[in-house]
C-alpha cells in the first residue's frame, strides 16, 4: 500500500484567484535566467511573491503592471474575476502621495486586497504627522521641524546639530545620502534645497540619533504579532561616517559588499528590551490603524533609549528581505507568511476562506 503523502500545512484546500498588482517595470519575467544580479534584484521581491503564490501555495495568479490606468484594473477584474488583489503598488501615476488611491478604489469596488488600508497609508506617509500621532503614548521621537518647498531653512531655537535632512513624504531612503547628515546652517540650507529641487517634496529635518538601526516587523489585524528585531549592520564604513540607511546602502549590492553592510537578528536587543519593543511597536501599529503588516524603524542609542523614526506600510515582502527573514526567525516559513497576508486581506472584507493556514488576525 502506497503511503499517503503528508499535506503541507500551508497548502490551500481551495486555490484562490489572485490579481497581483505591481509597477510595469517590476513585472517579473517568466524566467529569471540570464538576468544580471542588478536586473534580478529589481524584480526579485515580485518574483519571490508570485512564485510562492503559484508554486508553493497553488493559487492562480494574474500579474498586472499598473502605471496610471484604473481601466486596466477594471477590465482585469471583469475578465479574471479574482478572489483577492495583492497590492504591491507604492505609487500611482508616478506619485507616491497617491499610494492610497488603489486600495481606496478596490474598497469602492468591494474587492478584497492585501496590505494596509488607505487610512493607514495616508497616516504613515508624512513623517512629521507620524511623530505627532505617537506623541500621546510618550514614545521617544527625534526633535524635528519641516521646511515647505520654496521656503528657506530656519532652524528653531533649541534644536542643535547634527541634523539629518529627509523628504517629508518619500520612503525607501529616497534622497538620503551621507550628505543628509549636516553640522552647520550652511549645509542644512544646501541639503534642504536639494530635497526641494531634486526630490521635489517638502523636507523634514530631524535630530540625528547616533546609534543602532533597528527594524521591527508587525503582522496582524486584531491579534498582533511583533516579529524579532532586525538590525542593519555596518562593518567597514570609513571613520566618522554616519551609520545611515542611504539609498546606496539599501539598493547597491557592490557598495554593500565594499562597506560590509548586512542585516541580521538583533537577538541581544530583544533579550534586553524585548517587552518594551513589543509594547511600543503594538501601540504605534494601532495608532496608524494598520491592519495587515508593517515595518517600524527605530534607533537605539548608547543609553539604550529606543527612538521611533518612521513606519513603513506594506514593506518589501521578498523572501530574503528583513520582514520575511524576521518571520522565519520567529518560526514562520515564507509560504505561511504569504498565505497569512492573503488571509488578512480576506478577513478584512468579512470573507471566510477554507485554507489551512491561520489568518493570525
C-alpha positions as CSV (number, residue, x, y, z in Angstrom):
1,X,0.0,0.0,0.0
2,X,1.4,3.4,-1.0
3,X,1.7,5.7,2.0
4,X,-0.3,8.9,1.7
5,X,1.7,11.9,1.1
6,X,1.6,14.3,4.0
7,X,-0.1,17.5,3.1
8,X,2.0,20.6,3.8
9,X,0.3,22.8,6.5
10,X,0.4,25.9,4.3
11,X,-1.3,24.5,1.2
12,X,-4.8,25.6,0.5
13,X,-7.9,23.4,0.3
14,X,-9.3,25.7,-2.3
15,X,-6.9,27.7,-4.5
16,X,-7.5,31.4,-4.8
17,X,-7.5,33.5,-7.9
18,X,-5.1,36.3,-7.1
19,X,-4.7,39.5,-9.1
20,X,-1.1,40.7,-8.5
21,X,-0.7,44.5,-8.9
22,X,2.7,45.9,-9.3
23,X,4.5,48.6,-11.4
24,X,5.1,47.8,-15.1
25,X,8.9,47.8,-14.8
26,X,8.7,45.3,-11.9
27,X,6.6,42.7,-13.5
28,X,8.6,39.5,-13.0
29,X,9.6,37.7,-16.2
30,X,8.5,34.1,-16.8
31,X,12.2,33.1,-16.3
32,X,14.9,34.9,-14.5
33,X,17.7,33.1,-16.3
34,X,20.2,35.4,-18.0
35,X,19.3,38.4,-15.8
36,X,22.2,40.2,-14.2
37,X,22.4,40.5,-10.4
38,X,21.2,44.1,-10.5
39,X,18.4,43.2,-13.0
40,X,17.2,40.3,-10.9
41,X,17.4,42.4,-7.7
42,X,15.0,44.9,-9.3
43,X,12.3,42.3,-9.8
44,X,13.3,39.8,-7.1
45,X,10.6,40.6,-4.5
46,X,7.8,40.4,-7.0
47,X,9.3,37.2,-8.4
48,X,9.5,35.7,-4.9
49,X,5.9,36.5,-4.0
50,X,4.4,35.4,-7.4
51,X,6.4,32.2,-7.4
52,X,5.4,31.4,-3.9
53,X,1.7,32.1,-4.6
54,X,1.8,29.8,-7.6
55,X,4.2,27.1,-6.8
56,X,4.2,26.8,-3.0
57,X,0.6,27.7,-2.3
58,X,-1.1,26.5,-5.6
59,X,-3.0,29.8,-6.3
60,X,-3.8,31.0,-9.7
61,X,-2.1,34.4,-10.3
62,X,-2.6,37.1,-12.9
63,X,0.1,39.7,-12.8
64,X,-0.8,43.2,-13.9
65,X,1.6,46.1,-14.3
66,X,-0.2,49.4,-13.4
67,X,1.1,52.9,-14.1
68,X,-1.8,55.3,-14.3
69,X,-4.7,53.4,-15.8
70,X,-7.5,52.3,-13.5
71,X,-9.3,51.0,-16.6
72,X,-6.8,48.2,-16.9
73,X,-7.6,47.0,-13.4
74,X,-11.3,47.3,-14.0
75,X,-11.1,45.2,-17.2
76,X,-8.9,42.6,-15.5
77,X,-11.4,42.4,-12.6
78,X,-14.2,41.7,-15.1
79,X,-12.3,39.1,-17.1
80,X,-10.3,37.3,-14.4
81,X,-12.8,37.6,-11.5
82,X,-10.2,37.4,-8.7
83,X,-10.9,36.4,-5.1
84,X,-8.4,39.0,-3.9
85,X,-5.8,41.5,-5.2
86,X,-2.3,41.5,-3.9
87,X,-1.2,45.2,-3.8
88,X,2.5,45.8,-4.4
89,X,2.0,49.3,-5.7
90,X,4.0,52.0,-4.0
91,X,2.7,54.9,-6.1
92,X,0.2,55.7,-8.8
93,X,0.8,57.9,-11.8
94,X,4.4,58.1,-10.5
95,X,3.2,59.9,-7.4
96,X,4.0,58.3,-4.0
97,X,1.4,60.5,-2.3
98,X,-1.3,58.7,-4.2
99,X,-0.3,55.2,-3.0
100,X,-3.6,55.0,-1.1
101,X,-5.6,55.5,-4.3
102,X,-5.6,51.9,-5.5
103,X,-6.8,50.3,-2.2
104,X,-9.4,53.1,-1.9
105,X,-10.7,52.2,-5.3
106,X,-10.6,48.5,-4.6
107,X,-12.7,49.1,-1.5
108,X,-15.2,51.1,-3.6
109,X,-15.3,48.1,-6.0
110,X,-15.7,45.7,-3.0
111,X,-12.6,43.8,-4.0
112,X,-10.5,42.3,-1.1
113,X,-6.9,43.3,-1.2
114,X,-3.7,42.7,0.7
115,X,-1.7,45.2,2.7
116,X,-2.5,48.3,4.7
117,X,-5.8,50.1,4.3
118,X,-6.0,53.6,2.8
119,X,-6.2,55.4,6.1
120,X,-3.0,53.7,7.4
121,X,-1.2,54.6,4.1
122,X,-2.1,58.3,4.5
123,X,-1.2,58.5,8.2
124,X,2.2,56.9,7.7
125,X,3.2,58.7,4.6
126,X,4.0,62.0,6.3
127,X,7.0,61.7,8.7
128,X,6.0,64.7,10.8
129,X,2.4,63.6,11.2
130,X,3.8,60.1,12.2
131,X,5.6,61.7,15.1
132,X,2.6,63.7,16.3
133,X,0.4,60.5,16.2
134,X,2.7,58.7,18.7
135,X,3.3,61.6,20.9
136,X,0.4,60.9,23.3
137,X,2.0,57.5,24.1
138,X,5.2,59.1,25.3
139,X,7.2,57.3,22.6
140,X,10.6,58.9,22.0
141,X,11.0,60.7,18.6
142,X,13.8,63.0,17.5
143,X,13.2,66.7,17.7
144,X,12.3,67.9,14.2
145,X,10.9,70.7,12.0
146,X,9.6,70.8,8.5
147,X,10.6,73.1,5.6
148,X,8.0,73.6,2.9
149,X,9.0,73.8,-0.7
150,X,10.1,77.3,-1.7
151,X,10.7,78.3,2.0
152,X,14.2,78.8,3.5
153,X,15.5,76.5,6.2
154,X,15.3,78.3,9.5
155,X,16.5,76.2,12.5
156,X,14.3,76.7,15.6
157,X,16.0,77.6,18.8
158,X,16.8,74.6,20.9
159,X,17.5,72.2,18.0
160,X,21.2,71.7,17.6
161,X,23.5,69.8,15.3
162,X,24.0,67.2,14.0
163,X,20.7,67.0,12.0
164,X,19.5,64.8,9.2
165,X,17.5,66.1,6.3
166,X,15.0,63.9,4.6
167,X,12.0,64.1,2.2
168,X,8.8,64.6,4.3
169,X,6.9,62.0,2.3
170,X,9.2,59.7,0.4
171,X,10.2,56.3,1.7
172,X,12.8,53.7,0.7
173,X,15.6,56.2,1.6
174,X,14.8,58.3,-1.4
175,X,17.1,61.4,-1.3
176,X,19.1,60.2,1.7
177,X,22.9,60.0,1.5
178,X,25.8,60.7,3.8
179,X,25.4,64.4,2.9
180,X,22.0,64.3,4.5
181,X,23.6,64.5,7.9
182,X,24.6,68.1,8.4
183,X,26.6,70.0,11.0
184,X,26.1,73.7,10.1
185,X,23.4,76.0,9.0
186,X,25.1,76.4,5.6
187,X,25.0,72.6,4.9
188,X,21.4,72.5,6.3
189,X,20.3,75.1,3.7
190,X,22.1,73.2,0.9
191,X,20.5,69.9,1.8
192,X,17.0,71.3,2.2
193,X,17.4,72.9,-1.3
194,X,18.4,69.5,-2.7
195,X,15.3,67.9,-1.3
196,X,13.1,70.7,-2.6
197,X,14.6,70.8,-6.1
198,X,15.7,67.2,-6.8
199,X,13.3,65.1,-4.8
200,X,10.5,67.8,-5.3
201,X,8.9,67.4,-1.9
202,X,8.8,69.3,1.4
203,X,11.7,68.5,3.8
204,X,11.8,67.2,7.3
205,X,14.8,68.0,9.5
206,X,15.4,65.7,12.4
207,X,17.9,65.5,15.3
208,X,20.4,62.8,14.1
209,X,20.4,60.0,16.6
210,X,23.7,58.2,16.6
211,X,23.1,54.5,17.4
212,X,22.0,51.2,16.1
213,X,19.5,51.0,13.1
214,X,16.7,48.6,14.1
215,X,13.7,47.3,12.2
216,X,10.6,45.7,13.8
217,X,8.1,43.8,11.7
218,X,4.5,43.7,12.9
219,X,1.8,41.4,11.5
220,X,-1.9,41.1,12.1
221,X,-5.3,42.8,12.5
222,X,-6.9,42.2,15.9
223,X,-4.3,39.8,17.2
224,X,-1.0,41.5,16.5
225,X,2.3,39.6,16.3
226,X,5.6,41.5,16.7
227,X,8.5,39.8,14.9
228,X,12.0,39.5,16.2
229,X,14.0,42.8,16.0
230,X,16.3,43.0,12.9
231,X,19.4,45.2,12.6
232,X,21.2,46.9,9.8
233,X,24.9,46.5,10.4
234,X,27.8,48.5,9.1
235,X,31.2,46.8,9.3
236,X,33.6,48.7,7.1
237,X,32.4,52.3,7.0
238,X,35.1,55.0,6.8
239,X,36.0,56.5,10.2
240,X,33.5,59.2,11.2
241,X,30.9,58.2,8.6
242,X,27.4,58.3,9.9
243,X,25.5,54.9,10.0
244,X,22.6,55.9,7.8
245,X,20.4,53.7,5.7
246,X,21.1,55.6,2.5
247,X,19.8,54.7,-1.0
248,X,23.2,53.2,-1.7
249,X,23.1,51.1,1.5
250,X,19.7,49.7,0.6
251,X,20.0,49.0,-3.1
252,X,23.6,49.0,-4.3
253,X,24.9,45.4,-3.9
254,X,28.5,46.3,-4.7
255,X,28.5,49.1,-2.2
256,X,27.0,46.8,0.4
257,X,29.9,44.3,-0.1
258,X,32.5,47.0,0.0
259,X,31.2,48.6,3.1
260,X,30.3,45.4,4.9
261,X,26.6,46.2,5.2
262,X,24.2,43.4,6.0
263,X,21.1,42.6,8.1
264,X,20.9,40.2,11.0
265,X,18.8,39.4,14.0
266,X,19.3,41.8,16.9
267,X,19.0,39.0,19.5
268,X,20.8,40.9,22.2
269,X,18.4,43.8,21.8
270,X,15.4,41.5,22.2
271,X,16.9,40.0,25.3
272,X,17.4,43.4,26.8
273,X,14.4,45.3,25.5
274,X,12.0,42.6,24.2
275,X,8.9,43.5,26.2
276,X,9.5,47.2,25.7
277,X,9.9,46.9,21.9
278,X,6.8,44.7,21.6
279,X,4.7,47.2,23.7
280,X,5.9,50.3,21.8
281,X,5.5,48.6,18.4
282,X,1.9,47.5,19.1
283,X,1.0,51.0,20.2
284,X,2.5,52.5,17.1
285,X,0.8,49.9,14.8
286,X,-2.6,50.7,16.3
287,X,-2.0,54.4,16.3
288,X,-1.7,54.2,12.5
289,X,-4.7,52.0,12.2
290,X,-2.6,49.3,10.5
291,X,-4.4,46.0,9.8
292,X,-2.0,43.8,7.7
293,X,1.7,44.1,8.0
294,X,4.2,46.9,8.5
295,X,7.9,47.6,9.4
296,X,8.7,50.1,12.1
297,X,12.1,51.8,12.1
298,X,13.9,52.7,15.3
299,X,17.3,53.9,16.6
300,X,18.8,52.5,19.8
301,X,21.3,55.0,21.3
302,X,24.2,54.4,23.6
303,X,22.0,54.7,26.7
304,X,19.6,52.0,25.3
305,X,16.9,54.5,24.6
306,X,14.6,53.5,21.8
307,X,13.7,56.3,19.3
308,X,10.9,55.8,16.8
309,X,11.8,57.1,13.3
310,X,9.1,56.1,10.9
311,X,6.5,53.5,9.9
312,X,6.7,51.7,6.6
313,X,3.3,50.4,5.5
314,X,3.5,47.4,3.1
315,X,7.3,46.9,3.4
316,X,9.2,44.7,0.9
317,X,8.0,41.1,1.2
318,X,10.8,39.4,-0.7
319,X,11.9,36.1,0.6
320,X,15.3,37.4,1.8
321,X,14.2,40.9,2.9
322,X,14.2,41.8,6.6
323,X,10.5,41.2,7.1
324,X,10.4,37.7,5.8
325,X,13.8,36.8,7.4
326,X,12.4,38.1,10.8
327,X,9.3,36.0,10.3
328,X,11.4,32.9,9.6
329,X,13.4,33.6,12.7
330,X,10.1,33.5,14.6
331,X,9.2,30.1,13.1
332,X,7.0,31.4,10.2
333,X,8.2,29.9,6.8
334,X,7.8,32.1,3.8
335,X,4.8,30.3,2.3
336,X,3.0,30.5,5.6
337,X,3.8,34.2,5.8
338,X,2.5,34.9,2.3
339,X,-0.7,32.9,3.0
340,X,-1.3,34.8,6.2
341,X,-1.1,38.1,4.3
342,X,-3.8,36.8,1.9
343,X,-5.9,35.6,4.8
344,X,-5.8,39.0,6.5
345,X,-6.9,40.7,3.3
346,X,-9.9,38.3,3.0
347,X,-10.7,38.7,6.7
348,X,-10.8,42.5,6.5
349,X,-13.6,42.1,4.0
350,X,-15.5,39.6,6.2
351,X,-14.8,36.7,3.9
352,X,-14.2,33.3,5.2
353,X,-11.7,31.1,3.3
354,X,-11.1,27.4,3.9
355,X,-7.4,27.5,3.8
356,X,-5.3,25.6,6.4
357,X,-3.2,28.5,7.5
358,X,-4.4,30.6,10.4
359,X,-5.1,34.2,9.5
360,X,-3.3,35.4,12.5
361,X,-5.8,38.2,12.9
